[in-house]
Amino acid sequence: MAMRVLLSSFLLVCFIFVLALNAGAFDESVILYLSFDGQNAKKAIDQTGNGNDGILKGNAKWAKNGKVNGAVSFDRSAGTRIEILDNKVLDSLTKSTTMEAWVKTNVAAGGFGDDQILGKYANPKPNETTIMFISARDYAAGQGGAKANGFAFETSPTSGWDGSSYVVGSKTLPKVGQWYHVAGTLDHKTGIIKIYIDGKLDGKRDIKANKIGTNDQPFCIGGNAGNFNRWFDGMIDEVIVYNRALTEAEKTGLRLPLYIFSANSTLKGLA
């Protein structure tokens, strides 16, 4: 009798495990996930089900040779970007966050113009802004801010934005043609903003912010709708936005995306 109970329990556990695999490991803190795989026409589908689909504009094009299957390529021409209209889901991001993407630039050091990777850039200033970019120059680099030709993550929690007070920069300087996993986090409980490169902490700064910046502008990838010197040249893949700050342990393993989000999706992690 005991053996039958044990066998039944084992089979039940196996059944639940198979269901979990089929359903995917959904992380409810993900509010935006663009894999750029299996897309068509001019729309990138948000795989979270939140409806944050991105529209390809200008010369943004699908590329088959992304970091994980497909990606989108950008050529720095005016108007080229992916644009997600402002909405309640994005505007609900008011406290902690993690924003990340795989990035490969075609631009050499000295040629950057604060090239936007992703985010909501407010224009005209001053206004709240949250963006990830490759910096054209120093922004308070001596205080943990952005270095010229380095990756940067910024969130300005107030309208008193001055271009340097709320930005963190990487020690890593990107090389032409090389893929990098870039992630920026802000924990509203600590007020510390961090940037990770390839899963490892590469910069942090106490900006004493208890919220992140938000505005009524679209969320853009590879450029933005308001500031025309921020176009990106290269490829971007696997864009993910969380409504929490991932821990260093989570980032070190490069375990993201955790896995795909529905029963119709194929399980896959980042390489």
JOHU-V463263 format. One record per helix or strand. SS is the DSSP state (alpha for helix, beta for strand). FROM is the first residue (numbers start at 1). TO is the last residue. Records with the same first field share a line. If there is no record, write none. Layout:
SS = FROM-TO / FROM-TO
This chain:
alpha = 2-23 / 88-91 / 141-143 / 248-252
beta = 30-34 / 40-40 / 43-44 / 46-46 / 54-57 / 61-63 / 71-75 / 81-84 / 97-105 / 115-120 / 129-134 / 139-139 / 146-146 / 150-156 / 167-173 / 180-187 / 192-197 / 200-206 / 219-221 / 233-242
